[in-house]
Amino acid sequence: MNPQPPASTCYRHPDRTTGLACTRCGRAACTECLRPAAVGQHCVDCLAQGRTDIRPVTPTAPASTARSVPYVTYVLIAINVAVFAVTASQAHSIADNHLSRLFFDWVLEPPAVAHGQWGRVVGAGFLHYGPLHLAVNMFALYILGRDTEAVLGRARFLAVYLTSLLGGSAAVMLLATHTATAGASGAIYGLFGAMTVILLRLRQSPTQMLILIVINLIISVSLPGISLWGHLGGLLAGTLAACGILFLPQWLHARTRESVVRTGWAAVAGIAVVALALIGVGAAALS
């Protein structure tokens, strides 16, 4: 079956606009016509075909399988691991990699950003304090990233991830000005929020995801050295970005595929701009 580009309306309900699509056949479908799958979501027709299809399995994977590979998630993990390897090499220590020159140049220190070192607001999201910090965050990114990327698509997933990262940096710049913050946690908390929005859009219970968020926030409060504000900022930015993609076009009664896509991208861009503006406000207050 060759995937078709998503339309602006559900293929079974032409009167319903949607920003979602079956990750198997690619057809646009509303939440009533989609069911959660191991990767993404499948339409009811694909599910029925899967139950009745008795053709022998061939070694060649269908095109839809390749389409669902979470390449962006894997690339993000690879970049984080590569940056950690550089810091460990420079510091000549895996445990004390924060003593490296790259770590010194990229860690999010609000006063340094106020003096013009804006690269820290993004670079800090790819630094980690030791192998345990890296392993925990990369495991979370692997688990959350696969499904979030499958539903949102590669470009929108990357946009939500980076917007969440900026949201975490903005919260640190405004509310944790005397800290040195590093880690992908802000962006990962954004994926927690995005996955919760996805479950709501698919009319699935978000209870388990909400419990995970609460548990992680309790850990953030209980353990020293964890950036609570960075986590909360990333969570808020990722949640809002996912709402902008999955709900805002419906709220604004977008009727065409182009308007649905344009509205979603405009929402994500707007949140990113607000995060950058708040970073600027924080920097101005410190300068």
Secondary structure, 3 states (H helix, E strand, C coil): CCCCCCCCECCCCCCCECCCECCCCCCECCHHHEEECCCCEEEHHHHHHHHHCCCCCCCCCCHHHHHCCCHHHHHHHHHHHHHHHHHHHHHCCCCCHHHCHHHHHHCECHHHHHCCCCCHHHHHHHCCCHHHHHHHHHHHHHHHHHHHHHHHCHHHHHHHHHHHHHHHHHHHHHHCCCCCECCCHHHHHHHHHHHHHHHHHCCCCCHHHHHHHHHHHHHHHHCCCCCHHHHHHHHHHHHHHHHHHHCHHHHCCCCCHHHHHHHHHHHHHHHHHHHHHHHHHHHHHHC
